[in-house]
Amino acid sequence: MPSSTEPDSPHVSAGLLRSRPLQIAMIGLGTATTQLDTAVNIAFPAITRGFDLAIGDIQWVVICYVLAYASLLLALGRIGDTVGHAIVYRTGLIWSAATFLLVGIAPSYGAMLAFRCLQGIGAALVLSCGAALVTSLYGEERRGRALGIYTMMMALGLMLGPLLGGALVAIWDWPAVFWFRIPIAIAALLLLRGLPASQPRAAREPFDIAGGIALALGLVTMLMALNRIREFSAVWLGLLSALALAGFIFRQSRAARPIIDFKVFRLPGFAMLNFVSVLANVAAFSVWLLVPYYLARVSSYALAEGGAILASGALGAVLAAPVGGRLIGHRISAERLAMAGAAGIGAGLLMLSAWTEQTTTALRVAGLIVQGVGLGLFQLAYTDIVTAALPLRERGVAGSLALLTRTLGTVAAASLVLMVFDILQSEHEFFEAFHQTFQLAALLAFISAGLLAVSPRTIGQP
């Protein structure tokens, strides 16, 4: 079904048509402020020293942020579908700029964590409507190309985070990894002019507040359970999550305008596709967890060099996403591209599993780039399938769902991959445990590709 903002429409001015590539770039730039949060990881030692923390306490810098944005994505996507994606997105940029400042001037660690929660809300506002805005700028036949550019900009943020973080911390200490994103958010906000207006609603659509609360509680407790999977408290958190999510599903089945219509999961292969997205991201995120430890063992690398090598994985996604966007829907189906992407993740991880102390830098970079290319293609294709499966009026929910499964995968990886690695390292030396963990991660990615191969194709809208 063509978009109401179809660029080939005679009612669209040539000036607006020419501005659309810039608008996509600015939407991607604004969204990249959230992906640049990878710069914070480089600042962990400085934050630990600044607040006199135990090393284990630093995990809450990540947990507070992830819990806040992951739990709100779907609800804010639904709000964006109701009041307008541009309004929610611009609000997110303003909110994010303010919280970047607050986190950087936090007087205590407790205050910093509170501000990180607020930063997570800003990230959810931005991320929930970014993909919806991008797809609204072109007709449906160009959706893949637009999403390719958007995916590239997000991957660019992931790539630049570690590279910029080290230099910023060395010059201005840890607050700089937050403050440098303020002008980026403001620039994106100022340059986002002339976005297509939202379609008027016949009547004000109600938002299911109780359902939104149940969803947020269910997701927060689920993520906490995954984070504490090696502790008994994970059982109680898991039970609470199951109860809250059951309540959410019950509410949605009776709501006149649900946050997400679960009928979409009855589409052929749609539920499997989302499950595969979680699995593929579990496999892919193992790179960010274990490769830094490997690089630290190779003493020939300086910190900046190690960061550049790690960033080469995101470079693969930067290179692959726009190419995939041009191919999708014309020369290859989104389902086949997702399958190829998952297989590419597995191939790259298998190359990483063969690393030794004598492996050349070129081979290390090659393995990371292959894995990154696979991840970029998979995420692009998966997002395209999800946005095509849900109605146009629910593009905010579609983009949020795509990001939510990705987040679930990365949080699960942080617990499961490290747990597997710790178990293997208790029986073997570091490099043997490293090899076996990445072999298992590669197997998980190949299983993901296999599940897509045998799964029915998701076609049309519910």
Backbone torsions as a table, in degrees:
resi	resn	phi	psi	omega
1	MET	NA	125.7	-177.0
2	PRO	-67.7	150.0	179.1
3	SER	-76.2	153.2	176.2
4	SER	-70.9	-11.2	178.5
5	THR	-108.1	30.7	-179.9
6	GLU	-52.1	122.8	-176.0
7	PRO	-68.2	-21.6	-178.5
8	ASP	-85.6	0.5	179.6
9	SER	-65.3	141.1	179.9
10	PRO	-67.2	-15.1	-178.4
11	HIS	-85.9	-6.1	-178.8
12	VAL	-92.5	125.4	-177.3
13	SER	-71.8	154.6	178.5
14	ALA	-63.8	-35.0	179.8
15	GLY	-62.9	-44.0	178.8
16	LEU	-65.8	-37.5	179.9
17	LEU	-61.6	-43.4	-179.8
18	ARG	-68.0	-26.5	-176.0
19	SER	-80.3	-12.2	-172.3
20	ARG	-66.0	-40.3	174.6
21	PRO	-57.9	-39.5	177.3
22	LEU	-65.4	-39.6	179.3
23	GLN	-63.9	-42.1	177.1
24	ILE	-61.7	-42.3	179.1
25	ALA	-61.8	-40.1	-179.1
26	MET	-71.9	-36.0	174.4
27	ILE	-63.2	-43.4	176.9
28	GLY	-63.8	-39.0	178.9
29	LEU	-64.1	-44.2	178.2
30	GLY	-62.4	-41.6	178.6
31	THR	-66.9	-32.7	179.7
32	ALA	-62.0	-21.5	177.4
33	THR	-61.6	-29.9	177.2
34	THR	-77.1	-38.5	-179.3
35	GLN	-70.6	-27.6	177.8
36	LEU	-67.8	-1.1	176.5
37	ASP	-65.0	-12.8	174.1
38	THR	-62.5	-18.7	175.6
39	ALA	-64.5	-26.4	-178.2
40	VAL	-65.2	-33.5	-179.3
41	ASN	-58.8	-38.1	179.4
42	ILE	-66.7	-26.9	-177.4
43	ALA	-86.2	-1.4	-177.0
44	PHE	-53.4	-49.0	179.8
45	PRO	-59.4	-39.3	-180.0
46	ALA	-68.6	-38.9	177.1
47	ILE	-65.1	-41.0	178.6
48	THR	-59.5	-44.8	178.4
49	ARG	-68.0	-41.0	-175.8
50	GLY	-63.0	-35.0	-178.4
51	PHE	-108.2	6.9	178.5
52	ASP	54.6	58.1	-175.1
53	LEU	-103.5	158.0	165.8
54	ALA	-75.8	150.5	-176.5
55	ILE	-57.8	-38.4	-178.6
56	GLY	-64.2	-23.9	-177.6
57	ASP	-71.2	-21.5	-174.2
58	ILE	-66.6	-19.6	-179.0
59	GLN	-59.8	-26.3	-177.5
60	TRP	-70.9	-18.8	173.5
61	VAL	-62.6	-37.8	178.1
62	VAL	-80.9	-45.0	-174.5
63	ILE	-60.4	-46.8	-178.0
64	CYS	-60.1	-41.7	-179.0
65	TYR	-67.5	-49.3	-176.6
66	VAL	-66.0	-42.9	-179.8
67	LEU	-60.7	-40.3	-177.6
68	ALA	-65.4	-49.5	-174.5
69	TYR	-78.1	-35.4	-178.4
70	ALA	-66.2	-37.6	-176.7
71	SER	-72.7	-18.3	-174.9
72	LEU	-106.8	-8.1	-172.8
73	LEU	-55.4	-55.0	-175.5
74	LEU	-63.3	-42.7	-178.6
75	ALA	-64.4	-42.5	179.8
76	LEU	-71.9	-31.4	173.3
77	GLY	-61.5	-40.9	177.4
78	ARG	-65.6	-40.2	177.1
79	ILE	-63.9	-40.2	176.8
80	GLY	-61.2	-38.9	177.0
81	ASP	-64.1	-24.0	-176.7
82	THR	-91.6	-51.0	-173.7
83	VAL	-95.9	-14.8	-178.9
84	GLY	122.6	128.4	-177.4
85	HIS	-66.4	-36.8	-178.1
86	ALA	-64.5	-38.9	179.8
87	ILE	-62.8	-47.9	-179.4
88	VAL	-64.2	-41.9	-177.7
89	TYR	-64.7	-46.9	179.9
90	ARG	-64.5	-39.1	176.0
91	THR	-59.5	-40.6	179.1
92	GLY	-63.1	-39.4	178.5
93	LEU	-65.3	-43.0	178.3
94	ILE	-64.6	-46.7	179.7
95	TRP	-59.8	-44.5	-178.2
96	SER	-63.6	-43.9	179.9
97	ALA	-59.1	-41.2	179.4
98	ALA	-66.3	-40.8	-177.3
99	THR	-74.8	-28.9	173.5
100	PHE	-58.6	-40.8	178.3
101	LEU	-66.3	-45.2	-176.7
102	LEU	-63.3	-44.5	-179.6
103	VAL	-61.3	-40.5	-177.5
104	GLY	-67.8	-24.5	-179.7
105	ILE	-106.7	13.3	-178.0
106	ALA	-55.6	127.0	-177.5
107	PRO	-79.3	-15.0	-178.4
108	SER	-148.4	167.2	-179.7
109	TYR	-68.3	-37.5	177.1
110	GLY	-60.7	-42.6	177.8
111	ALA	-64.9	-38.9	179.0
112	MET	-60.8	-43.7	179.8
113	LEU	-64.7	-38.9	177.3
114	ALA	-62.9	-42.8	178.9
115	PHE	-68.8	-30.6	175.7
116	ARG	-65.6	-35.9	174.4
117	CYS	-61.5	-43.9	177.3
118	LEU	-63.4	-38.0	176.7
119	GLN	-62.4	-36.6	177.4
120	GLY	-62.7	-35.8	176.5
121	ILE	-63.6	-43.3	177.2
122	GLY	-60.7	-42.4	178.2
123	ALA	-61.8	-40.4	179.3
124	ALA	-64.3	-40.0	177.4
125	LEU	-60.4	-43.0	-178.8
126	VAL	-71.2	-51.0	-173.9
127	LEU	-67.7	-31.6	-174.9
128	SER	-66.8	-25.0	-174.4
129	CYS	-121.5	0.1	-178.9
130	GLY	-61.5	-52.0	-178.9
131	ALA	-64.6	-36.9	178.8
132	ALA	-63.6	-40.2	178.2
133	LEU	-64.2	-44.7	-178.3
134	VAL	-61.3	-46.0	-178.2
135	THR	-71.1	-20.0	178.0
136	SER	-76.3	-15.3	-175.7
137	LEU	-80.3	-18.9	-179.0
138	TYR	-130.7	166.8	174.7
139	GLY	-71.7	169.9	-175.9
140	GLU	-62.3	-30.1	-178.7
141	GLU	-71.6	-14.6	177.9
142	ARG	-109.8	12.3	-178.0
143	ARG	-59.0	-44.1	-178.7
144	GLY	-61.1	-41.0	180.0
145	ARG	-65.1	-43.0	179.4
146	ALA	-63.4	-44.1	179.0
147	LEU	-66.2	-30.4	176.9
148	GLY	-63.0	-43.6	177.8
149	ILE	-65.9	-41.1	-179.5
150	TYR	-64.2	-44.3	178.1
151	THR	-63.0	-38.0	177.5
152	MET	-61.7	-43.3	-179.1
153	MET	-65.6	-37.4	177.6
154	MET	-66.3	-42.6	178.1
155	ALA	-65.7	-33.2	177.9
156	LEU	-63.2	-38.4	175.9
157	GLY	-63.0	-43.4	177.4
158	LEU	-61.1	-37.7	-177.4
159	MET	-71.5	-42.9	-174.9
160	LEU	-76.9	-23.4	-177.7
161	GLY	-53.2	-58.4	-179.7
162	PRO	-64.1	-32.9	-178.8
163	LEU	-68.2	-44.3	-179.3
164	LEU	-76.6	-34.8	-174.6
165	GLY	-57.6	-47.0	-178.1
166	GLY	-60.8	-44.8	-179.7
167	ALA	-66.3	-40.8	-178.4
168	LEU	-65.4	-42.9	179.9
169	VAL	-65.1	-40.2	-179.4
170	ALA	-62.6	-33.0	-176.2
171	ILE	-91.6	-45.5	-171.4
172	TRP	-122.0	8.0	-179.3
173	ASP	72.9	-179.9	-167.4
174	TRP	-61.9	-31.8	180.0
175	PRO	-57.6	-22.6	-176.6
176	ALA	-64.4	-27.6	-179.0
177	VAL	-70.5	-12.8	173.4
178	PHE	-100.2	-45.1	-173.9
179	TRP	-65.4	-32.3	-175.8
180	PHE	-67.0	-15.2	179.9
181	ARG	-86.6	-11.5	179.6
182	ILE	-61.4	-53.2	179.3
183	PRO	-63.7	-28.1	177.8
184	ILE	-66.3	-46.1	179.5
185	ALA	-63.9	-41.5	-179.2
186	ILE	-67.2	-40.5	178.9
187	ALA	-62.3	-44.8	178.3
188	ALA	-61.2	-40.2	-179.6
189	LEU	-63.4	-45.5	-176.8
190	LEU	-69.5	-32.0	-176.7
191	LEU	-87.7	-6.4	179.0
192	LEU	-86.5	75.0	179.1
193	ARG	-111.7	150.2	175.4
194	GLY	74.5	21.0	176.2
195	LEU	-63.8	145.7	179.8
196	PRO	-57.8	137.0	178.6
197	ALA	-69.9	148.1	177.6
198	SER	-68.3	147.8	177.4
199	GLN	-66.6	133.3	-179.9
200	PRO	-63.9	141.5	177.8
201	ARG	-90.3	141.7	179.5
202	ALA	-64.5	-33.2	178.4
203	ALA	-152.3	156.2	179.8
204	ARG	-65.5	124.1	-177.8
205	GLU	-90.1	131.3	-178.7
206	PRO	-72.9	149.7	174.3
207	PHE	-105.5	132.3	-177.4
208	ASP	-78.0	89.8	-176.1
209	ILE	-64.3	-45.1	-179.8
210	ALA	-62.2	-40.6	177.3
211	GLY	-64.5	-39.1	178.3
212	GLY	-63.8	-39.6	178.3
213	ILE	-66.2	-43.8	178.9
214	ALA	-62.5	-40.0	178.7
215	LEU	-64.1	-46.9	-179.7
216	ALA	-61.3	-44.2	179.5
217	LEU	-63.5	-42.3	-179.8
218	GLY	-63.8	-40.9	-179.2
219	LEU	-72.6	-40.2	178.8
220	VAL	-61.3	-47.5	-178.8
221	THR	-69.4	-31.9	176.0
222	MET	-64.6	-46.4	-179.9
223	LEU	-65.8	-37.2	177.0
224	MET	-66.5	-37.6	177.5
225	ALA	-63.9	-42.0	177.4
226	LEU	-63.7	-39.9	-179.9
227	ASN	-65.3	-31.7	-176.5
228	ARG	-111.1	34.1	-172.6
229	ILE	-61.7	-23.2	179.8
230	ARG	-89.4	3.5	179.5
231	GLU	-114.4	155.3	-179.1
232	PHE	-66.9	-26.2	179.9
233	SER	-61.4	-19.7	178.6
234	ALA	-62.4	-30.4	179.9
235	VAL	-64.4	-48.5	-178.4
236	TRP	-68.3	-38.7	177.3
237	LEU	-64.3	-39.6	177.9
238	GLY	-63.8	-41.3	178.1
239	LEU	-65.0	-42.0	178.5
240	LEU	-64.3	-40.0	177.9
241	SER	-62.4	-45.7	-179.7
242	ALA	-60.8	-40.8	179.6
243	LEU	-65.4	-45.2	-179.0
244	ALA	-66.5	-41.7	-179.9
245	LEU	-69.4	-33.5	175.1
246	ALA	-64.2	-40.5	176.4
247	GLY	-63.4	-38.2	178.1
248	PHE	-64.0	-45.9	179.7
249	ILE	-62.7	-39.7	178.3
250	PHE	-61.2	-44.8	179.3
251	ARG	-63.0	-42.3	-176.6
252	GLN	-66.0	-32.6	-178.9
253	SER	-68.4	-17.1	-177.6
254	ARG	-116.1	-3.8	-178.1
255	ALA	-79.2	139.9	178.1
256	ALA	-65.3	-35.8	178.3
257	ARG	-135.4	85.1	-174.9
258	PRO	-66.9	159.6	175.1
259	ILE	-61.4	-43.9	172.6
260	ILE	-140.5	132.2	-179.6
261	ASP	-83.8	111.9	-175.6
262	PHE	-70.0	-5.0	175.3
263	LYS	-62.5	-26.0	-179.1
264	VAL	-62.6	-27.5	-179.2
265	PHE	-74.8	-6.9	174.2
266	ARG	-85.5	-10.1	176.3
267	LEU	-61.6	145.6	-179.1
268	PRO	-55.2	120.5	173.9
269	GLY	79.0	-2.6	-173.9
270	PHE	-70.4	-44.6	178.6
271	ALA	-62.6	-42.3	178.8
272	MET	-62.5	-39.8	180.0
273	LEU	-58.8	-44.3	-179.2
274	ASN	-69.2	-35.6	175.2
275	PHE	-63.9	-42.7	178.7
276	VAL	-63.4	-35.9	177.9
277	SER	-60.0	-41.5	177.1
278	VAL	-62.9	-47.2	-178.9
279	LEU	-60.8	-46.1	-177.9
280	ALA	-62.5	-37.1	179.6
281	ASN	-75.6	-29.4	171.7
282	VAL	-59.7	-47.3	-179.7
283	ALA	-63.6	-47.4	-174.0
284	ALA	-67.4	-36.8	-175.4
285	PHE	-71.4	-12.5	176.8
286	SER	-59.0	-26.5	178.8
287	VAL	-61.4	-48.0	-177.3
288	TRP	-69.7	-21.1	-178.8
289	LEU	-85.7	-41.9	-169.4
290	LEU	-106.4	-31.4	-178.3
291	VAL	-60.4	-38.8	176.9
292	PRO	-57.8	-36.4	178.7
293	TYR	-68.9	-37.0	177.1
294	TYR	-63.8	-47.3	-178.0
295	LEU	-63.6	-33.4	177.5
296	ALA	-66.2	-26.8	179.2
297	ARG	-78.6	-19.8	179.9
298	VAL	-94.1	95.2	-168.6
299	SER	-67.3	-11.2	-177.6
300	SER	-73.1	-12.9	-177.4
301	TYR	-96.0	132.5	168.3
302	ALA	-77.1	168.8	-177.3
303	LEU	-59.5	-43.9	-179.0
304	ALA	-64.4	-38.5	179.5
305	GLU	-66.8	-41.9	177.6
306	GLY	-62.7	-40.2	177.4
307	GLY	-63.4	-37.7	178.8
308	ALA	-67.1	-39.3	177.8
309	ILE	-64.5	-45.0	179.3
310	LEU	-61.3	-38.3	-178.0
311	ALA	-70.0	-15.6	-177.9
312	SER	-65.2	-24.4	175.0
313	GLY	-63.5	-45.4	176.9
314	ALA	-65.8	-31.1	176.5
315	LEU	-59.8	-37.5	177.3
316	GLY	-59.7	-41.5	178.0
317	ALA	-67.4	-38.1	177.9
318	VAL	-59.9	-41.7	-178.7
319	LEU	-74.0	-35.9	-172.8
320	ALA	-81.2	-35.4	-171.2
321	ALA	-59.6	-51.1	-179.3
322	PRO	-65.7	-33.0	176.5
323	VAL	-64.8	-46.8	177.0
324	GLY	-60.5	-36.5	178.9
325	GLY	-62.8	-32.7	178.3
326	ARG	-77.3	-30.4	-177.9
327	LEU	-81.1	-33.5	-170.0
328	ILE	-64.4	134.2	177.8
329	GLY	81.5	-11.9	-179.3
330	HIS	-113.4	-57.3	-178.4
331	ARG	-104.6	-16.7	-179.0
332	ILE	-151.1	143.7	178.7
333	SER	-76.4	156.9	179.0
334	ALA	-62.0	-36.3	-179.4
335	GLU	-63.8	-43.0	179.5
336	ARG	-69.1	-35.4	178.1
337	LEU	-66.9	-38.8	176.7
338	ALA	-63.4	-40.6	178.4
339	MET	-63.1	-45.3	178.9
340	ALA	-64.2	-37.9	178.6
341	GLY	-63.8	-44.1	178.6
342	ALA	-62.9	-40.7	177.4
343	ALA	-65.1	-36.1	177.2
344	GLY	-64.5	-38.9	175.0
345	ILE	-58.7	-46.7	-179.8
346	GLY	-62.1	-41.6	-179.8
347	ALA	-63.3	-42.7	178.7
348	GLY	-64.7	-42.4	179.5
349	LEU	-65.9	-34.8	177.3
350	LEU	-65.6	-36.5	175.3
351	MET	-65.2	-38.5	177.8
352	LEU	-65.7	-33.3	-177.5
353	SER	-67.5	-13.7	180.0
354	ALA	-96.7	1.5	-179.6
355	TRP	-62.9	140.5	171.1
356	THR	-130.5	-178.3	177.4
357	GLU	-66.8	-22.9	-177.8
358	GLN	-93.7	-3.9	-179.3
359	THR	-61.1	135.7	-178.6
360	THR	-72.7	157.2	178.8
361	THR	-60.7	-37.3	-179.7
362	ALA	-61.1	-41.4	179.3
363	LEU	-70.0	-36.6	177.2
364	ARG	-62.5	-47.6	179.2
365	VAL	-63.4	-39.6	-179.7
366	ALA	-60.8	-44.8	179.2
367	GLY	-61.9	-41.8	179.7
368	LEU	-67.1	-38.6	179.4
369	ILE	-66.6	-42.2	178.0
370	VAL	-59.9	-46.1	178.0
371	GLN	-61.1	-42.1	-179.8
372	GLY	-66.5	-39.0	175.9
373	VAL	-60.5	-45.9	178.4
374	GLY	-60.4	-43.5	-179.2
375	LEU	-66.0	-41.7	178.7
376	GLY	-61.3	-43.4	179.0
377	LEU	-66.2	-41.4	-178.9
378	PHE	-64.4	-48.1	-177.1
379	GLN	-64.4	-38.5	176.9
380	LEU	-62.2	-50.9	-177.1
381	ALA	-64.6	-42.2	179.5
382	TYR	-61.4	-46.0	179.4
383	THR	-62.8	-38.2	178.8
384	ASP	-64.4	-42.0	179.9
385	ILE	-64.6	-44.1	-178.5
386	VAL	-64.5	-45.0	-179.2
387	THR	-66.8	-30.4	177.2
388	ALA	-74.6	-31.2	-175.4
389	ALA	-74.8	-34.2	-180.0
390	LEU	-89.7	151.5	179.7
391	PRO	-60.4	157.2	179.8
392	LEU	-56.3	-35.4	-177.3
393	ARG	-70.9	-6.9	-178.8
394	GLU	-117.8	32.2	-178.4
395	ARG	-66.0	-31.4	176.8
396	GLY	-63.9	-43.5	177.2
397	VAL	-65.1	-38.9	-179.1
398	ALA	-62.7	-49.0	179.0
399	GLY	-63.1	-36.4	179.6
400	SER	-68.5	-39.1	178.3
401	LEU	-62.1	-41.9	179.5
402	ALA	-60.6	-41.0	179.6
403	LEU	-74.5	-31.9	-179.1
404	LEU	-65.7	-45.0	179.6
405	THR	-64.8	-34.9	176.0
406	ARG	-62.9	-43.5	-179.9
407	THR	-66.0	-41.9	177.3
408	LEU	-58.7	-39.8	179.0
409	GLY	-64.9	-43.3	-178.6
410	THR	-68.8	-38.6	178.5
411	VAL	-68.0	-41.1	177.3
412	ALA	-62.2	-39.0	179.2
413	ALA	-62.6	-40.6	-178.3
414	ALA	-58.8	-29.8	178.7
415	SER	-92.8	-51.1	-172.4
416	LEU	-71.7	-45.7	-177.3
417	VAL	-64.8	-45.0	179.2
418	LEU	-65.5	-35.2	178.1
419	MET	-64.5	-45.6	178.2
420	VAL	-61.6	-44.1	-179.5
421	PHE	-62.6	-42.8	179.2
422	ASP	-62.3	-41.3	179.3
423	ILE	-63.7	-45.5	-179.4
424	LEU	-66.9	-36.2	-178.8
425	GLN	-71.8	-22.4	176.7
426	SER	-71.5	-17.8	-179.2
427	GLU	-110.4	-19.7	-177.3
428	HIS	-133.3	170.1	174.8
429	GLU	-77.3	171.0	-169.5
430	PHE	-53.5	-52.3	-172.3
431	PHE	-66.4	-34.5	177.2
432	GLU	-67.9	-41.1	176.5
433	ALA	-64.6	-39.1	177.1
434	PHE	-60.2	-47.7	-179.4
435	HIS	-60.8	-48.0	-175.4
436	GLN	-68.3	-37.2	179.0
437	THR	-63.6	-43.0	-180.0
438	PHE	-72.9	-27.9	173.0
439	GLN	-64.0	-41.6	177.9
440	LEU	-67.0	-39.7	178.2
441	ALA	-64.2	-41.0	177.3
442	ALA	-62.6	-41.3	177.9
443	LEU	-60.4	-40.9	178.7
444	LEU	-62.5	-39.9	178.1
445	ALA	-66.7	-41.5	178.4
446	PHE	-66.2	-36.3	175.0
447	ILE	-61.7	-40.8	177.8
448	SER	-58.8	-45.4	178.2
449	ALA	-63.2	-39.4	178.8
450	GLY	-65.2	-39.5	178.3
451	LEU	-63.9	-37.9	177.1
452	LEU	-67.0	-34.0	-178.5
453	ALA	-65.8	-35.7	-176.7
454	VAL	-97.9	-6.9	-177.9
455	SER	-80.6	144.7	175.6
456	PRO	-61.1	150.8	-178.8
457	ARG	-78.2	136.8	176.4
458	THR	-82.3	118.2	-174.3
459	ILE	-128.1	136.7	169.5
460	GLY	74.8	-169.1	-177.8
461	GLN	-115.4	152.8	-179.0
462	PRO	-68.2	NA	NA
